[in-house]
Amino acid sequence: MRKMILTLIAVTALLGASCSSGGGGDSSSGGGASDSASGCTTANATDFTAQSSFTITIKDLAYDQTCFSMKNGSTITIENQDSVTHTFTVINTGVDVLIEGGQSKTQANASMAPATYQFHCTIHPQMTGTAIVTA
């Protein structure tokens, strides 16, 4: 019984660590170019604004980019390198992409008004991030 409890504690700790990713957990959307809850600002964001399309990779239950800026109307490809299903869901928008394990999905013309948006995986809510959309 004691061994089972210790195993359960160890597994819980490992799952909690592997499911987390940077980017904060605030689920609000706001205007402007920073999000104090996540610490994501235009100064520290990965800058995709010069690209009309870019890829966000999911691997080891985490997004590879949890703070990025993009131009309104950009095309985003989400590549899921995990064996489990994930979503790329941008809160308060119509962007909600389900990506099976080992698959990629493209969200063409992800038109969002210039603002700061929170995104997450609805299946693994610890997976979060922030996207700053510019004009």
Buried (B, 14 or more C-beta within 10 A) or exposed (E): EEEEEEEEEEEEEEEEEEBBBBBBEBEEBBEEBBBEBBBBBBEEBBEBBEEEEBBBBBEEBBBBBBBBBBBBEBBBBBBBBBEBBBBBBBBEBEBEBBBEEEEBBEBEEBEBEEBBBBBBBEEBEBBBBBBBBBE
